[in-house]
Amino acid sequence: MSTASVPRILIVGGGYAGFYTAWKLEKLLRRGEAEVTIVDPLSYMTYQPFLPEVAAGSIEARHAVVAHRRHLHHTNIVTAKVTGINHANKSATVTSLTGESWELEYDHIVVTAGAVSRTFPIPGVADNAIGLKTIEEAVAIRDRLVSNFDQASLLPPGPERDRLLSVTVIGGGFAGIEIFAELRSFASALLKSYPNISFEDTRFALVEATGRIMPEVSLKTSEWVLKNLAKRGAYVHLDTQLTSAVDGVVELSSGERFASDLIIWTAGVMANPTVVRGADLPVDARGRIRARADLRVGSEDEIIEGAWTAGDISAVPDTSGDGVGGYCVPNAQHAVRQAKLLAANLVAVLRDETPREYFHKNIGAVAGLGLGVGVFQSGNLAIKGFLAWVAHRGYHGLAMPSWERKWRVIWGWWNNLWLDRDIVTLTAVQHPRYVFEEFAARPRPTNATGAIAVIEPGKTAAKADATATATTKAPVKA
Ligand SMILES: Cc1cc2nc3c(=O)[nH]c(=O)nc-3n(C[C@H](O)[C@H](O)[C@H](O)COP(=O)(O)OP(=O)(O)OC[C@H]3O[C@@H](n4cnc5c(N)ncnc54)[C@H](O)[C@@H]3O)c2cc1C
């Protein structure tokens, strides 16, 4: 398919920034002007702001992701990982999900491999906690909460029941507060289906190391959120750190200690280490790929020709003056806008035109805090409660890429309004063959004499083999 005369553009990561870059390139490029390939181990882009609502059963999991092949019609889609970038040779190592590797040559590379959960070496966290960056994690959280209700409903009051009905979130940023509030709302809604579990039986704790939550909203708004959560039976421990989570027992710097079966870690993200460490591209002190304001890799004085970056993996100068340390904060607002400009700038460079600098003034923040509750903050303007929740759904419903996906999400919300959220969990999908395997007929093993062993229910193969030997001998005796 590729011809040497056509510039080859390789996009590493098809999340927010990568997907939008490819989508925009499809619109801007003339036929035959360039060949675009996107590599991502997932075949879809995840709309991460919907993860808390997926976990809470308000959005169907598949509706919160966008299939690459459905919406990128002129892009080569490679479902694999980029494990190395040798920009000096303009070549990337791609590794398939089954472990085979090959080299992919390019003329321009766009590095948009996002971020992963950033944890600290706290005992027990790596083994017992779960992050909230992928759709799979959101589904697992939802399934765990519902199956814990199922198990707890069979137990008498006691420590095991308390453990199952305890949810702990670490990190009071936007993602942490949203998942905490959504799960509280979900758990409260579940109670009517579990008559022997009461509101007082459930325990919701969020642990935040600093003195406030949600730095994106004003202090006053954040305090309103704390009060609202407390009223709903969800308690935030400020100025407190998690010191251990060994065996699912949460230990806090305040001395408190309790067992919790669901521990969700949302205390920060870091630029994708696999891609950053495997690339010969300049990196800043926080491990992000250094970008110029025109989204080329490099610095004010240096351009790394043919290398571009955007989104959470990159340190893009914030020319609006709002950014933390002078750089854009990692959020979707920036990732989408950077991606669109990156595509336009890349096309400009292909056409020997001058790329433009990225400028975006923060438009505010909106969060959903469970059914009917939200907060919105833009400058000094703050809206709290039901109106903000409507704004949250309105904004994100429309921000979901493609009409096809918007329709599925909004239609789902409409259905839930009348039918209530769906509380079905398909946890057995982790072991889809268990019923089939239990009852499947197997070829009968033959014994040393070539006789066929008859395996009866309740007998082991050895016992059955002895029976088969006896059976073959019987006619001889007769
Ligand atoms: C729970 C939650 C709620 C959020 N809410 C908001 C919100 O309300 N507003 C807002 O503005 N932002 C929000 N964000 C942040 C926002 O989602 C991110 O900033 C945004 O997704 C960043 O886009 P990205 O393209 O850089 O990374 P991602 O969207 O994470 O995409 C990275 C892609 O790279 C792929 N990848 C990973 N490794 C490799 C590899 N080795 N090779 C190839 N591909 C690879 C991944 O599979 C993924 O598809 C939220 C995030 C979370 C987790």
The ligand as an SDF file (V2000), in Angstrom:
LIG
                    3D

 53 58  0  0  0  0  0  0  0  0999 V2000
  -11.9950    9.0120   35.4030 C   0  0  0  0  0  0  0  0  0  0  0  0
  -11.5060   10.1340   34.5440 C   0  0  0  0  0  0  0  0  0  0  0  0
  -12.3090   11.2480   34.3440 C   0  0  0  0  0  0  0  0  0  0  0  0
  -11.8470   12.3020   33.5540 C   0  0  0  0  0  0  0  0  0  0  0  0
  -12.6610   13.3890   33.3690 N   0  0  0  0  0  0  0  0  0  0  0  0
  -12.2350   14.4220   32.6170 C   0  0  0  0  0  0  0  0  0  0  0  0
  -13.0690   15.5400   32.3980 C   0  0  0  0  0  0  0  0  0  0  0  0
  -14.1970   15.6130   32.9060 O   0  0  0  0  0  0  0  0  0  0  0  0
  -12.6030   16.5540   31.6250 N   0  0  0  0  0  0  0  0  0  0  0  0
  -11.3620   16.5080   31.0510 C   0  0  0  0  0  0  0  0  0  0  0  0
  -10.9910   17.4550   30.3420 O   0  0  0  0  0  0  0  0  0  0  0  0
  -10.5390   15.4520   31.2350 N   0  0  0  0  0  0  0  0  0  0  0  0
  -10.9470   14.4160   31.9960 C   0  0  0  0  0  0  0  0  0  0  0  0
  -10.1300   13.3230   32.1840 N   0  0  0  0  0  0  0  0  0  0  0  0
   -8.7670   13.3170   31.6030 C   0  0  0  0  0  0  0  0  0  0  0  0
   -8.7600   12.8910   30.1470 C   0  0  0  0  0  0  0  0  0  0  0  0
   -9.5330   11.7360   29.9500 O   0  0  0  0  0  0  0  0  0  0  0  0
   -7.3290   12.6690   29.6760 C   0  0  0  0  0  0  0  0  0  0  0  0
   -6.6160   13.8530   29.9030 O   0  0  0  0  0  0  0  0  0  0  0  0
   -7.2840   12.3150   28.2110 C   0  0  0  0  0  0  0  0  0  0  0  0
   -7.8110   11.0270   28.0210 O   0  0  0  0  0  0  0  0  0  0  0  0
   -5.8530   12.3650   27.6610 C   0  0  0  0  0  0  0  0  0  0  0  0
   -5.8520   11.9830   26.3390 O   0  0  0  0  0  0  0  0  0  0  0  0
   -4.5760   11.2280   25.6970 P   0  0  0  0  0  0  0  0  0  0  0  0
   -4.8940   10.9940   24.2740 O   0  0  0  0  0  0  0  0  0  0  0  0
   -3.3530   11.9600   26.0390 O   0  0  0  0  0  0  0  0  0  0  0  0
   -4.4930    9.8590   26.4700 O   0  0  0  0  0  0  0  0  0  0  0  0
   -5.5400    8.6330   26.4230 P   0  0  0  0  0  0  0  0  0  0  0  0
   -6.8950    9.1140   26.1040 O   0  0  0  0  0  0  0  0  0  0  0  0
   -5.3180    7.9140   27.7080 O   0  0  0  0  0  0  0  0  0  0  0  0
   -5.0230    7.7380   25.2060 O   0  0  0  0  0  0  0  0  0  0  0  0
   -3.7890    7.0790   25.2250 C   0  0  0  0  0  0  0  0  0  0  0  0
   -3.8870    5.9250   24.2390 C   0  0  0  0  0  0  0  0  0  0  0  0
   -2.5790    5.3790   24.0450 O   0  0  0  0  0  0  0  0  0  0  0  0
   -2.6950    3.9820   23.9920 C   0  0  0  0  0  0  0  0  0  0  0  0
   -1.4040    3.3720   24.3250 N   0  0  0  0  0  0  0  0  0  0  0  0
   -0.9020    3.1000   25.5450 C   0  0  0  0  0  0  0  0  0  0  0  0
    0.2850    2.5000   25.4360 N   0  0  0  0  0  0  0  0  0  0  0  0
    0.5570    2.4020   24.1160 C   0  0  0  0  0  0  0  0  0  0  0  0
    1.6340    1.8630   23.3710 C   0  0  0  0  0  0  0  0  0  0  0  0
    2.6980    1.3170   23.9810 N   0  0  0  0  0  0  0  0  0  0  0  0
    1.5700    1.8950   22.0260 N   0  0  0  0  0  0  0  0  0  0  0  0
    0.5000    2.4340   21.3990 C   0  0  0  0  0  0  0  0  0  0  0  0
   -0.5480    2.9630   22.0600 N   0  0  0  0  0  0  0  0  0  0  0  0
   -0.5090    2.9500   23.4060 C   0  0  0  0  0  0  0  0  0  0  0  0
   -3.7880    3.6560   24.9850 C   0  0  0  0  0  0  0  0  0  0  0  0
   -4.3370    2.3640   24.7490 O   0  0  0  0  0  0  0  0  0  0  0  0
   -4.7680    4.7910   24.7300 C   0  0  0  0  0  0  0  0  0  0  0  0
   -5.7140    4.4450   23.7520 O   0  0  0  0  0  0  0  0  0  0  0  0
  -10.5590   12.2440   32.9560 C   0  0  0  0  0  0  0  0  0  0  0  0
   -9.7630   11.1070   33.1500 C   0  0  0  0  0  0  0  0  0  0  0  0
  -10.2210   10.0730   33.9420 C   0  0  0  0  0  0  0  0  0  0  0  0
   -9.3470    8.8620   34.1390 C   0  0  0  0  0  0  0  0  0  0  0  0
  1  2  1  0
  2  3  1  0
  2 52  2  0
  3  4  2  0
  4  5  1  0
  4 50  1  0
  5  6  2  0
  6  7  1  0
  6 13  1  0
  7  8  2  0
  7  9  1  0
  9 10  1  0
 10 11  2  0
 10 12  1  0
 12 13  2  0
 13 14  1  0
 14 15  1  0
 14 50  1  0
 15 16  1  0
 16 17  1  0
 16 18  1  0
 18 19  1  0
 18 20  1  0
 20 21  1  0
 20 22  1  0
 22 23  1  0
 23 24  1  0
 24 25  2  0
 24 26  1  0
 24 27  1  0
 27 28  1  0
 28 29  2  0
 28 30  1  0
 28 31  1  0
 31 32  1  0
 32 33  1  0
 33 34  1  0
 33 48  1  0
 34 35  1  0
 35 36  1  0
 35 46  1  0
 36 37  1  0
 36 45  1  0
 37 38  2  0
 38 39  1  0
 39 40  1  0
 39 45  2  0
 40 41  1  0
 40 42  2  0
 42 43  1  0
 43 44  2  0
 44 45  1  0
 46 47  1  0
 46 48  1  0
 48 49  1  0
 50 51  2  0
 51 52  1  0
 52 53  1  0
M  END
$$$$
